[in-house]
Amino acid sequence: MLQSPKAPYVRLRIERAASSSFSRADIIGAVRREYASGRLPAGSRMPPVRVLQHQLGISKNTAQEAYEELIADGVLTNRKRLGYFVDAPRKHQRIHTPTPASIATIKMSFAAVAPARAPRQGRKPIDLGSVFIERDILPMQKLAQCFRAVLRDSGLRADYDRQGFAPLRHLIAQRLVKRGIPARADDVIITTGSQQALDIVTRALDCKAVATESPAYGIAKLLFEMNQMRVSALPLDPFKGADLDRWRETIAAARPAIMYVTSSFQNPTGYSYSTAELMQLLELSQEFQCGIVEDDWGSDMLSFSEFRPPLRALGGEHVLYVNSFTKKLLPSLRIGYLLANEATREPLLAAKQVATLANPPIIDAVLYEFISRGYYDAHLRSLQAELDVRYKACLDALSATMPPEVRWTTPGGGPVLWLELPPRVDIQKLAAELATKDVRVDLRTASWFVGEPHLNGLRIGYASLPTQRLRQGLDLLGRAVKRALA
Ligand SMILES: Cc1ncc(COP(=O)(O)O)c(C=O)c1O
């Protein structure tokens, strides 16, 4: 049977006059004091007698007698089974209780952010800009098996390790070593997606200055800005590469603490840095004593289970290396990691601790199970093959539908490419027109570029759509572009 909810009771601070035990007078004194101050709202429920008895270690009689005396004083009333309540204020008593309405006028100042995308209503649009991989090609059944296995093996732990489940950290380190990245489990910090890895680096840095590739992964840029970092632009043209002379000038002038770089299948352009470019970044880093945060969200999305050397493999330990399982395995698992080094591990762990204390070990354990059963490698192989199919379908559709003035990048892996439109195409207008046809494109240009955009294009995500819908969406986009150019 549902019990009617009780009113919450007021908080009282009762001081003990004598050192031994609480007395009736202590309770009376406390209530009178608060009542006289006008800060005990009339009609408030008093702590029940048994609560006082339990909390103060007194007899029921002591508490009851105190309340009876307060009734005689006209401070409390007894509503029988409901308990004791604060009486109406006396005439001329000044009341000091602020109301939620009066408090609502206080304005707290927060960083301005762009509004989130409106929730979808009605028919599902064809979302051409998503970086996600479609749920249907993610290994749901096998993940569920691993969850069940972990729960069976008492996976519900009460304790946690702030650095993350040790067996998983060992496994990650071993995998990195196999790919030519020297790594020790002690330097692996499990994080809530790679987003938390970026967050803890931002928190832990002393010098709040970052240079980021521009365009950049927008939520990293927002993270830097929200933390009042000085953000400078390292311009990237996905058709020509990084303008490393400009990067040098910027780094020399701004003296950032770190460079933020996405070495493979960059978001939003799909660009992968050449090994020669990565070497030059390492030189810049050395010359200006500037750290590197390498976001390697993409390397697992290269075909044929091949890998290309990331910055961490080329530059060694001082490159902070970030990677994630979310996109490739399941976005809602929210699990990634940061490969630190001996000097940075402790401050980064402290930053993680203030952010979340730790991550849920059960998720770490499920991932451990998934990888050690060989499921992850098998999944990556089939995922890469499916991404290849979608990538090819995307290139074919673009060739068939886009007018000659339109260019696009050819990443050969990862989930996105960049479609560059002639400057005279107004992308906002194009997006509005496409919205009427249930096609959505991502227009968060302001969140990608530091300063004025030097590109006029769109991110195309080919991993999130089955090929049929992808073709349909690109066909509508192609027609809209042709109309805009006509
Ligand atoms: C380049 C890049 N890095 C990091 C992230 C953060 O992802 P997660 O926290 O899911 O690992 C994203 C998300 O889209 C991304 O595109």
The ligand as an SDF file (V2000), in Angstrom:
LIG
                    3D

 16 16  0  0  0  0  0  0  0  0999 V2000
   38.0260   13.6210  -32.6640 C   0  0  0  0  0  0  0  0  0  0  0  0
   37.2180   13.2450  -31.4800 C   0  0  0  0  0  0  0  0  0  0  0  0
   37.8300   13.0860  -30.3090 N   0  0  0  0  0  0  0  0  0  0  0  0
   37.1520   12.7420  -29.2080 C   0  0  0  0  0  0  0  0  0  0  0  0
   35.7800   12.5720  -29.2280 C   0  0  0  0  0  0  0  0  0  0  0  0
   35.0770   12.2150  -27.9690 C   0  0  0  0  0  0  0  0  0  0  0  0
   34.4810   10.9840  -28.0590 O   0  0  0  0  0  0  0  0  0  0  0  0
   34.3350    9.9470  -26.8830 P   0  0  0  0  0  0  0  0  0  0  0  0
   34.3370   10.7190  -25.6070 O   0  0  0  0  0  0  0  0  0  0  0  0
   33.0540    9.2940  -27.1560 O   0  0  0  0  0  0  0  0  0  0  0  0
   35.5050    9.0270  -26.9680 O   0  0  0  0  0  0  0  0  0  0  0  0
   35.0900   12.7350  -30.4390 C   0  0  0  0  0  0  0  0  0  0  0  0
   33.6440   12.5790  -30.4970 C   0  0  0  0  0  0  0  0  0  0  0  0
   33.0090   12.6870  -31.5090 O   0  0  0  0  0  0  0  0  0  0  0  0
   35.8320   13.0890  -31.5860 C   0  0  0  0  0  0  0  0  0  0  0  0
   35.2250   13.2680  -32.7510 O   0  0  0  0  0  0  0  0  0  0  0  0
  1  2  1  0
  2  3  1  0
  2 15  2  0
  3  4  2  0
  4  5  1  0
  5  6  1  0
  5 12  2  0
  6  7  1  0
  7  8  1  0
  8  9  2  0
  8 10  1  0
  8 11  1  0
 12 13  1  0
 12 15  1  0
 13 14  2  0
 15 16  1  0
M  END
$$$$
